Amino acid sequence: MDQPDIWEEHLPITASMVNHQRRCRLDALCNVLQEVAGRHANALKVGFFEMQQEQLFWALSRLRVELRSTPSWQETIRIRTWVHRMRGPLSFRNFSFHSVDDQILGSASTLWTSVHTLERKPTRLPFSDFPVRPDDLPPCGEPERLQIPAQVERETTYSVRYSDIDMIGHVNNVRYLSWLLDTYGTHNLKHQPVRVDINYLGETKLGDSVLLQRIKDVDSDRIFHHRIVHTGEDKEILRATVEWISRSEV
């Protein structure tokens, strides 16, 4: 069977994915994108088990998600994903998501790194014979290297829990986004995130203690910057920027 260059799935928005207004949460959507990407990788023969045979795993290095409209509970969305290009240990994967009547709801772009299981270093794939779409960019554009302001507005300490750990043995990339969104508290009740950019710089494991830092943008009251660092160390785990809108604007 030919390897599909574009992978497409129709998925329902379930009760476990939505907020108090029955709208899909951003972290829940990112979880779905990760699962769809995994199934496409399986079809391309570069999924979890093929990578494990080579002592490799995929680690998310950069993420950008942009929403035009937030899907609601019981709505079915159509998700498309494709590999944009490959370079050494790096894989650039894009997404678009649509309503059933083909209205675009948003898009995403990701950069994945092939990492050696034991050495924890980027490692070139031993296989590369699968389709890419070099001219097919999503509307959101590609994620970039983030520069985060130094001034910290708010800082929260968090201890990594068992429920944060994935099958690789470290904190799953979407859990970091959930941590950041939780720091906004009641702000979530009247606002919703419509764009997120994340750079993943390191990993954390069960029992680690981290600082979740938030910095308000100097030019826009809609934008906040974030940094996650190991407690007691000047070692960054993550940089992120989140843009919000009022729920009255939806």
Sequence and secondary structure as in RCSB ss.txt:
>XXXX:A:sequence
MDQPDIWEEHLPITASMVNHQRRCRLDALCNVLQEVAGRHANALKVGFFEMQQEQLFWALSRLRVELRSTPSWQE
TIRIRTWVHRMRGPLSFRNFSFHSVDDQILGSASTLWTSVHTLERKPTRLPFSDFPVRPDDLPPCGEPERLQIPA
QVERETTYSVRYSDIDMIGHVNNVRYLSWLLDTYGTHNLKHQPVRVDINYLGETKLGDSVLLQRIKDVDSDRIFH
HRIVHTGEDKEILRATVEWISRSEV
>XXXX:A:secstr
    SEEEEEEE  GGGB TTSBB HHHHHHHHHHHHHHHHHHTT SHHHHHHTTEEEEEEEEEEEESS  BTT 
EEEEEEEEEEEETTEEEEEEEEEETT  EEEEEEEEEEEEETTT SB   S   S   TT   TT         S
  SEEEEEE  GGGB TTSSB HHHHHHHHHHTTTTHHHHEEEEEEEEEE     TT EEEEEEEE SS TTEEE
EEEEETTS  EEEEEEEEEEEGGG 
